[in-house]
Amino acid sequence: MPKQDDPVLVGIGKKYNKTGAQVALAWGVAQGHSVLPKSKTPSRIRQNLEGDFKLDADDLKKIAGIDKKLRFNDPSGSFGYNFYMDLEGKKN
């Protein structure tokens, strides 16, 4: 999933009057993923719930174009084995 401050997400967010994070959530849902945002603050929890809107096809394509296939939850260190070595951006 793209980072919420990516310029493409922020630009698309302006079109819908949403944040980059809300756009990322809507994109994940549109891809058929179960999206589980994390937040501790009531205001961010409310914002996450406002990520339930439809993106048009052109915006979905723009977002898919920025997918860098990065993995942010890499358990390699915990298991003593270097997982996901074939992903772009993987720090060895």
Secondary structure, 3 states (H helix, E strand, C coil): CCCCCCHHHHHHHHHHCCCHHHHHHHHHHHCCCCCCCCCCCHHHHHHHHCCCCCCCHHHHHHHHHCCCCCCCCCCHHHHCCCCCCCCCCCCC
